[in-house]
Amino acid sequence: MRREVPSTIDLRESSIAELRHRLSGPVFLPGEPGYSEECSTFNLTTPLRPRIAVGAETVGDVQAAVRFAAVHDLGIAIRGGGHIVAKQRQDVVLVNMSRMRAVSVDADARRVRFGGGALWQDVLDAATPLGLAPMNGSSPTVGATGYLLAGGQSPCLGRSFGWAAEHINALEVVTADGVSRRVTAEAEPELFFALRGTKGNFGIVTAVELELFPVTHIYGGGLWFAGEDVAEALHAWRDWAANIPDEMSSSVAIQRLPPDPALPAPLRGAFVVHVRIAYNGPAEAAEKLLVRLRSAAPAILDTIGDLTYAQAATIHLDPPMPLPYADRSCGLAELTAQSVDALVRVAGPQSDCKLVSIELRRLGGALDREPATPDAIPARGLPYQLFAFGVGPEEQMPELRTQLAAVVDQLRPWADVRRCVSFLSPDEAVDQRGMRELYGAELYDRLARIKREYDPTNMFRVNHNIEPA
């Protein structure tokens, strides 16, 4: 017999009071004070609008929210750092993890444990004073858990040590049945496999145990060239990046920067090419590697030098505050002289490009290595990742999306179906055929079977979704 879905009135008048009684954290309904703040995201164009928002403070809160969603036939949306919103759905319970950010470090074991809502800055603040480094992303305001579940491509240590998710020791997860599980390679190995690389498809991760590395300093920073020299700079970076050692991580971005007083003076309102450098080794070796790159064109700013690992976020200078933006990405099977020329045509000084940033990341190195414990990361072996975004008010979004599509179209002859899951745009997340293509038929089918076991009703569907088999 088909179970009748409770009405909105029933939810408000009977069930909400019981849910509030069960929780340590708050509950917010649309229109109530605090609801909009609870549902806010880093991208100002994608605020969440769930039926109910739960501010989880404990694992028990997460379990109660999941069980409530199951009873009322609602999906679950998970807000960690809030940087990525895959889908907008109203028939969901939002579980906001931002109150679960506790971090503890076992320095002797070189291991960190943190709550599911911790940001990378929280982890860095706990680990770096002890001479240890996590494999974090370029922005310290990104949620550490979501980054790891997507694979985690560290722009500082990835080419040295592989994907960050390879170094997860354990995950504490609330699955769709409301059960809290400790998931490791030995305990529930199929779920451990599926969680690492799929961005939240199989449950709510309430805690992570992660390996740390004895890295206290890196040699890195930024090298900026004038936008008029984009062709020379990009061709030089392409030739140079093709043969760098695994200790060297680098990306390059064509940027049209805002007149932000927080930026160094030469960059405010400037059209530039930004080369990012992170070398996990001695300064002398790095400087020898950089001679060829520095000769590409006159630099307008060079900040490359010795950095404590706590200063790693200064390499990319990612925006620290929420802003309205649209983005697109694609993987590249190769970066040829012709593909660089195509990028210059669509984004160089003679174009009408208004995008803030078009970035090429050099992958490879240890990111190509097969992991000791298998995972679901779909981008292993991909040599380059492109990510572009434009910033502006709602009325400019159609033009920005058109320009983003033009960048991807120009590079389509060199595209690869593999991509970093973190860089998938919301438009791409809803395309099941595209998701199957991204993971490949064999891996996707295996993940769909695991999904059927742990989430047969697809409760966790407000993401880059893998549907249950």
C-alpha positions in Angstrom: 0.0 0.0 0.0 1.3 3.5 -0.9 2.1 5.5 2.2 0.5 8.9 2.2 2.9 11.8 2.3 2.3 14.1 5.3 1.1 17.6 4.5 3.1 20.7 5.2 0.5 21.6 8.0 1.2 18.3 9.7 4.9 18.9 9.5 4.5 22.3 11.1 1.9 21.5 13.8 2.8 18.1 15.0 6.1 16.7 13.8 8.3 19.9 14.1 7.7 20.1 17.8 8.8 16.5 18.3 11.9 17.1 16.1 12.9 20.1 18.1 12.5 18.2 21.3 14.9 15.5 20.0 17.6 17.9 18.9 20.4 19.7 20.7 20.7 22.2 17.8 18.1 24.5 16.3 15.4 23.9 13.7 14.4 26.6 11.2 11.4 26.8 8.9 11.0 29.1 5.9 10.2 32.7 7.1 11.5 32.2 10.6 14.4 34.4 11.9 17.7 32.6 11.2 16.4 30.5 8.3 18.1 32.5 5.5 21.5 32.5 7.4 21.3 28.8 8.1 20.7 28.1 4.4 23.2 30.6 2.9 26.0 29.3 0.7 29.3 30.7 -0.6 27.7 31.3 -4.0 25.2 34.0 -3.5 23.2 32.8 -6.5 22.5 29.4 -4.9 20.9 29.9 -1.5 19.3 26.7 -0.2 15.5 26.7 0.4 14.7 23.5 2.2 11.4 22.6 3.9 13.3 22.4 7.2 16.8 23.4 8.2 18.5 21.6 11.1 21.6 23.0 12.7 23.2 19.8 13.9 25.4 19.9 17.0 25.8 16.2 17.6 25.8 12.9 15.8 22.4 12.3 17.5 21.1 15.4 15.8 22.2 14.1 12.5 20.5 10.8 13.1 17.3 12.5 14.2 17.2 14.6 11.1 17.8 11.6 8.8 15.0 9.6 10.5 12.7 12.5 10.3 13.4 12.8 6.6 12.7 9.1 6.1 9.4 9.2 7.9 8.2 12.2 5.8 9.6 11.1 2.4 12.0 14.1 2.3 15.5 14.1 0.8 18.6 15.3 2.7 20.8 18.2 1.7 24.1 18.6 3.5 25.8 21.9 4.1 29.4 21.7 5.1 31.5 24.7 4.0 28.8 25.8 1.6 31.0 26.3 -1.5 29.2 23.9 -3.8 25.5 23.5 -4.3 24.7 20.9 -6.9 20.9 21.1 -7.0 18.1 23.3 -5.7 15.3 21.2 -4.1 12.6 22.2 -1.7 11.5 18.7 -0.7 14.4 18.2 1.6 15.7 18.6 5.1 18.9 20.6 5.2 21.5 19.4 7.7 23.9 22.2 8.4 27.1 20.8 9.8 28.8 24.1 10.6 28.5 23.6 14.4 30.4 20.3 14.2 33.9 21.7 13.7 36.0 20.3 16.6 39.5 19.3 15.6 42.0 17.2 17.5 45.5 16.2 16.4 47.6 13.1 17.5 51.0 14.5 16.7 52.8 11.2 17.4 50.5 9.2 15.0 50.5 12.2 12.5 46.7 12.0 12.4 43.9 14.5 12.7 40.3 14.0 13.6 37.7 16.7 12.7 34.0 17.1 12.7 32.0 17.0 9.5 31.6 20.8 9.4 35.2 21.8 9.8 36.8 24.1 7.4 40.4 23.7 6.2 41.4 26.8 8.2 40.2 24.9 11.4 42.4 22.0 10.5 45.4 24.1 9.5 45.2 26.1 12.8 45.4 22.8 14.8 48.0 21.0 12.7 50.6 23.5 11.5 51.8 24.6 15.0 52.8 21.0 15.5 54.8 20.9 12.3 52.2 18.9 10.4 50.3 19.6 7.2 47.0 18.3 5.8 46.4 17.9 2.1 44.1 20.9 2.0 42.7 22.8 -1.0 43.6 26.2 -2.3 41.0 28.0 -0.1 41.0 27.7 3.7 37.3 28.5 3.8 36.3 25.3 1.9 34.7 22.5 4.0 37.3 19.9 4.6 34.9 16.9 4.5 33.2 17.7 1.2 36.6 18.4 -0.4 37.9 15.0 0.7 34.8 13.1 -0.3 35.2 14.5 -3.8 38.8 13.2 -3.9 40.7 16.2 -2.8 43.3 17.5 -5.3 45.7 19.4 -3.2 47.4 22.2 -5.2 50.4 22.1 -2.8 51.0 18.4 -2.0 48.9 16.4 -4.5 51.6 15.7 -7.0 53.9 14.6 -4.1 51.4 12.4 -2.2 48.4 11.7 -4.4 44.7 12.4 -3.8 43.8 13.6 -0.3 41.1 10.9 0.0 43.8 8.2 -0.3 45.0 9.3 3.2 41.6 9.0 5.0 41.9 6.4 7.8 38.3 6.4 8.9 34.9 8.0 8.3 32.1 8.3 10.8 28.9 8.3 8.7 25.1 8.4 9.3 23.5 6.4 6.5 19.9 6.6 5.2 18.7 4.2 7.9 19.7 6.6 10.6 22.6 4.3 11.8 25.9 5.9 12.7 28.8 3.8 11.3 32.5 3.9 11.7 33.7 3.1 8.1 37.2 1.9 7.3 39.0 -0.2 4.7 38.4 -3.2 7.1 35.0 -2.3 8.4 32.4 -1.9 5.6 35.0 -1.8 2.8 32.5 -1.3 0.0 31.1 1.8 1.7 34.6 3.1 2.4 35.4 2.6 -1.3 32.3 4.4 -2.5 32.5 7.4 -0.1 35.9 8.5 -1.3 35.3 10.2 -4.7 31.5 10.7 -4.9 30.9 13.9 -2.9 28.3 12.9 -0.3 26.1 10.3 -2.1 26.1 7.7 0.6 25.5 9.4 3.9 26.3 12.3 6.2 30.0 12.2 7.3 30.1 13.4 10.9 33.8 13.0 11.5 37.0 12.2 9.5 40.3 10.7 10.6 43.1 11.8 8.2 46.8 11.3 7.8 49.0 14.4 8.2 52.5 15.0 6.7 55.6 16.3 8.3 55.8 19.4 6.1 56.4 22.7 7.7 57.4 24.9 4.7 56.9 25.0 1.0 58.6 27.1 -1.6 55.9 28.9 -3.4 53.8 31.9 -4.3 52.6 33.7 -7.4 54.1 35.0 -10.6 52.0 37.5 -12.4 52.4 38.6 -16.1 50.4 41.3 -17.9 47.4 40.1 -19.7 48.8 41.4 -23.0 51.5 38.7 -22.6 49.0 35.9 -22.2 50.1 34.0 -25.3 53.8 34.0 -24.3 53.1 33.2 -20.7 50.7 30.3 -21.4 53.0 28.7 -24.0 55.9 29.0 -21.7 53.9 27.5 -18.8 52.7 24.6 -21.1 56.2 23.7 -22.1 57.6 24.0 -18.6 54.7 22.2 -16.7 54.9 19.2 -19.0 58.2 18.0 -17.4 58.2 19.3 -13.8 59.1 16.8 -11.0 56.5 15.4 -8.7 57.6 17.8 -5.9 56.4 20.8 -8.0 52.7 21.7 -8.2 51.5 24.5 -10.4 48.5 26.0 -12.1 48.0 29.1 -14.3 45.0 31.4 -14.6 43.9 34.1 -16.9 42.3 36.6 -14.6 40.3 39.9 -14.9 40.5 41.0 -11.3 38.2 43.4 -9.4 39.6 46.7 -8.0 39.7 45.1 -4.5 41.9 47.0 -2.0 42.7 43.6 -0.4 44.7 42.7 -3.5 48.3 43.8 -4.0 48.3 47.2 -5.7 49.6 46.0 -9.1 46.7 43.5 -9.3 43.7 45.8 -8.5 41.4 45.9 -11.5 44.1 44.3 -13.7 44.0 41.8 -16.6 46.8 39.3 -15.7 48.1 35.8 -16.1 48.7 34.3 -12.7 51.1 31.4 -12.4 50.9 29.5 -9.0 53.9 27.7 -7.6 54.2 25.2 -4.7 57.4 23.2 -4.4 57.7 20.6 -1.7 61.5 20.7 -1.5 64.5 23.0 -1.1 64.5 26.6 -2.3 67.7 26.1 -4.4 66.1 23.3 -6.5 62.9 25.3 -7.0 64.8 28.4 -8.1 66.6 26.4 -10.8 63.3 25.1 -12.1 61.8 28.5 -12.2 64.5 30.2 -14.4 62.9 29.2 -17.6 59.4 30.2 -16.5 60.4 33.6 -15.3 61.9 34.4 -18.7 58.6 34.0 -20.4 57.7 37.8 -20.1 58.3 40.7 -17.8 56.6 40.0 -14.4 54.5 42.6 -12.9 54.6 40.9 -9.5 56.7 38.0 -8.1 55.9 36.7 -4.6 57.6 33.3 -4.8 59.7 32.5 -1.8 59.8 30.4 1.4 56.4 30.0 3.0 55.3 28.3 6.2 52.6 25.8 5.4 50.1 27.9 7.3 50.7 30.6 4.6 49.8 28.2 1.7 46.5 30.0 1.0 48.4 33.1 -0.1 49.5 31.2 -3.3 46.1 31.2 -5.0 44.5 34.2 -3.3 41.0 32.6 -3.6 38.1 35.0 -2.7 37.6 34.8 1.0 34.0 36.0 1.1 30.8 34.8 -0.5 30.0 36.2 -4.0 27.6 35.6 -6.9 29.2 33.5 -9.6 28.7 30.9 -12.3 31.3 28.2 -13.2 32.2 25.5 -15.7 35.0 23.0 -16.0 36.5 20.3 -18.2 39.3 17.8 -18.1 41.9 18.0 -20.7 43.6 14.9 -22.1 46.5 17.0 -23.4 47.6 20.6 -23.5 49.0 21.4 -27.0 50.2 24.6 -28.6 46.9 24.5 -30.6 44.8 24.3 -27.4 46.7 27.2 -25.8 46.0 29.2 -29.0 42.3 28.4 -28.7 42.3 29.5 -25.1 44.0 32.8 -26.0 41.4 33.4 -28.8 38.5 33.0 -26.4 40.0 34.8 -23.4 42.9 36.9 -24.5 43.2 40.6 -24.9 41.4 40.7 -28.3 38.3 38.8 -26.9 35.3 40.3 -25.1 35.8 37.8 -22.2 34.5 39.1 -18.8 35.2 36.0 -16.8 37.2 36.6 -13.6 39.3 33.5 -13.9 40.1 30.6 -16.3 42.5 28.2 -14.6 44.5 25.3 -15.8 45.8 22.9 -13.2 48.7 20.5 -13.9 47.8 17.2 -12.3 49.9 14.0 -12.8 52.7 13.0 -10.5 51.5 11.0 -7.6 47.9 11.8 -8.6 48.2 9.2 -11.3 49.4 6.5 -8.8 47.1 3.6 -8.1 46.0 3.8 -4.4 46.9 1.3 -1.7 43.2 1.1 -0.9 40.9 1.4 -3.9 38.5 4.3 -4.1 36.0 5.9 -6.5 38.0 8.9 -7.6 37.2 9.3 -11.4 40.0 11.7 -12.3 43.1 9.5 -11.7 45.4 9.7 -14.8 43.9 13.1 -16.0 46.8 15.4 -16.9 45.0 18.8 -16.8 41.9 20.2 -15.2 40.3 23.5 -16.4 38.1 25.5 -14.2 36.5 28.9 -15.1 34.1 31.2 -13.3 32.5 34.6 -13.8 31.2 37.0 -11.1 28.2 39.3 -11.4 24.6 40.1 -10.4 21.8 38.0 -11.6 21.1 40.0 -14.8 24.7 39.3 -16.0 24.5 35.5 -15.4 23.2 34.6 -18.9 26.1 36.4 -20.5 28.6 34.8 -18.1 27.2 31.3 -18.8 27.5 31.9 -22.5 31.1 32.9 -22.1 31.8 29.9 -19.9 30.3 27.6 -22.5 32.4 29.3 -25.2 35.6 28.4 -23.2 34.6 24.8 -22.9 33.6 24.6 -26.5 36.9 26.0 -27.7 38.8 23.3 -25.8 36.5 20.4 -26.7 38.9 18.9 -29.2 41.3 18.2 -26.3 38.7 17.4 -23.7 38.7 14.2 -21.5 35.6 12.7 -19.9 37.5 12.5 -16.6 37.2 15.5 -14.3 37.7 16.5 -10.7 34.3 16.0 -9.1 34.7 19.2 -7.0 34.7 21.3 -10.2 31.4 20.0 -11.7 28.9 22.8 -12.1 25.3 22.6 -10.9 24.1 22.2 -14.5 26.4 19.1 -15.0 25.3 17.5 -11.7 21.8 16.9 -12.8 22.8 15.0 -16.0 22.8 11.3 -15.2 24.3 10.4 -18.5 27.1 12.8 -17.9 27.7 11.3 -14.4 27.8 7.8 -15.9 30.3 9.0 -18.5 32.4 10.7 -15.9 32.8 7.6 -13.7 32.7 5.1 -16.6 30.1 2.3 -16.9 31.9 -0.3 -14.7 32.6 2.1 -11.8 29.2 3.8 -12.0 27.4 0.4 -11.9 29.4 -0.7 -8.9 28.6 2.6 -7.1 24.9 2.3 -8.0 24.8 -1.2 -6.4 26.4 0.2 -3.3 24.0 3.1 -3.3 21.1 0.6 -3.5 22.4 -1.2 -0.4 22.9 1.9 1.8 20.4 4.5 0.3 17.8 2.5 -1.7 15.3 5.5 -1.8 18.0 8.0 -2.9 17.6 10.1 0.2 21.0 11.7 -0.5 20.0 13.1 -3.9 20.8 16.8 -3.6 24.3 16.4 -4.9 26.2 15.2 -8.0 23.9 12.2 -7.8 24.5 8.5 -8.4 21.1 6.8 -8.5 20.6 3.5 -6.8 20.7 0.5 -9.1 
